Amino acid sequence: MSEFHPGYLLNALVYSLLGIILFIISFAVLDLLTPYALWKEIVEEKNVALAIMVGLMSLGMCLIIAAAVH
């Protein structure tokens, strides 16, 4: 068994923060590219189809970011 190194934990935290920041930026760009406000349509207008689409796009972006960071 290998020993625990604090550097491993630090690397995980740095890459996690980097992934979260990249996700937030990509979601903001996606929101700017759509002709309407995503959050308003999902929360106020209760647009379920848009919520599913945005959720799947978010999963796709997260998979791409995770593969790039890994």
C-alpha positions as a Markdown table, in Angstrom:
| # | Residue | x | y | z |
|---|---|---|---|---|
| 1 | Met | 0.0 | 0.0 | 0.0 |
| 2 | Ser | 1.2 | 3.5 | -0.8 |
| 3 | Glu | 1.4 | 6.1 | 1.9 |
| 4 | Phe | -0.9 | 9.1 | 2.0 |
| 5 | His | 0.7 | 12.3 | 0.8 |
| 6 | Pro | -0.8 | 15.7 | 1.6 |
| 7 | Gly | 0.1 | 16.8 | -2.0 |
| 8 | Tyr | -2.5 | 14.4 | -3.3 |
| 9 | Leu | -5.2 | 16.2 | -1.3 |
| 10 | Leu | -4.0 | 19.6 | -2.5 |
| 11 | Asn | -4.0 | 18.4 | -6.1 |
| 12 | Ala | -7.5 | 17.1 | -5.8 |
| 13 | Leu | -8.7 | 20.4 | -4.3 |
| 14 | Val | -7.0 | 22.5 | -7.0 |
| 15 | Tyr | -8.4 | 20.4 | -9.8 |
| 16 | Ser | -11.8 | 20.4 | -8.2 |
| 17 | Leu | -11.9 | 24.2 | -7.9 |
| 18 | Leu | -10.5 | 24.5 | -11.5 |
| 19 | Gly | -13.3 | 22.3 | -12.8 |
| 20 | Ile | -16.0 | 24.2 | -10.9 |
| 21 | Ile | -14.7 | 27.5 | -12.2 |
| 22 | Leu | -14.6 | 26.2 | -15.8 |
| 23 | Phe | -18.1 | 24.9 | -15.4 |
| 24 | Ile | -19.5 | 28.2 | -14.1 |
| 25 | Ile | -17.8 | 30.1 | -17.0 |
| 26 | Ser | -19.1 | 27.6 | -19.6 |
| 27 | Phe | -22.6 | 27.9 | -18.2 |
| 28 | Ala | -22.5 | 31.7 | -18.3 |
| 29 | Val | -21.4 | 31.5 | -21.9 |
| 30 | Leu | -24.2 | 29.1 | -22.7 |
| 31 | Asp | -26.6 | 31.5 | -21.0 |
| 32 | Leu | -25.3 | 34.4 | -23.1 |
| 33 | Leu | -25.7 | 32.3 | -26.4 |
| 34 | Thr | -29.4 | 31.5 | -25.8 |
| 35 | Pro | -32.0 | 34.1 | -26.9 |
| 36 | Tyr | -33.7 | 34.1 | -23.4 |
| 37 | Ala | -32.6 | 34.0 | -19.8 |
| 38 | Leu | -32.2 | 30.3 | -18.8 |
| 39 | Trp | -32.7 | 30.8 | -15.1 |
| 40 | Lys | -35.9 | 32.9 | -15.5 |
| 41 | Glu | -37.3 | 30.3 | -18.0 |
| 42 | Ile | -36.6 | 27.4 | -15.7 |
| 43 | Val | -37.5 | 28.9 | -12.3 |
| 44 | Glu | -40.2 | 31.4 | -13.1 |
| 45 | Glu | -41.8 | 29.9 | -16.2 |
| 46 | Lys | -41.4 | 26.3 | -15.1 |
| 47 | Asn | -40.0 | 25.1 | -18.4 |
| 48 | Val | -39.3 | 21.5 | -17.7 |
| 49 | Ala | -38.0 | 20.7 | -21.2 |
| 50 | Leu | -35.5 | 23.5 | -21.0 |
| 51 | Ala | -34.5 | 22.3 | -17.5 |
| 52 | Ile | -33.8 | 18.8 | -18.8 |
| 53 | Met | -31.8 | 20.2 | -21.8 |
| 54 | Val | -29.7 | 22.5 | -19.5 |
| 55 | Gly | -29.1 | 19.6 | -17.1 |
| 56 | Leu | -27.9 | 17.3 | -19.9 |
| 57 | Met | -25.7 | 20.1 | -21.3 |
| 58 | Ser | -24.3 | 20.6 | -17.8 |
| 59 | Leu | -23.5 | 16.9 | -17.5 |
| 60 | Gly | -21.8 | 17.0 | -20.9 |
| 61 | Met | -19.7 | 20.0 | -19.9 |
| 62 | Cys | -18.8 | 18.4 | -16.6 |
| 63 | Leu | -17.6 | 15.2 | -18.4 |
| 64 | Ile | -15.5 | 17.2 | -20.8 |
| 65 | Ile | -14.0 | 19.3 | -18.0 |
| 66 | Ala | -13.3 | 16.2 | -15.9 |
| 67 | Ala | -11.6 | 14.5 | -18.8 |
| 68 | Ala | -9.5 | 17.5 | -19.6 |
| 69 | Val | -8.5 | 18.1 | -15.9 |
| 70 | His | -7.8 | 14.4 | -15.3 |
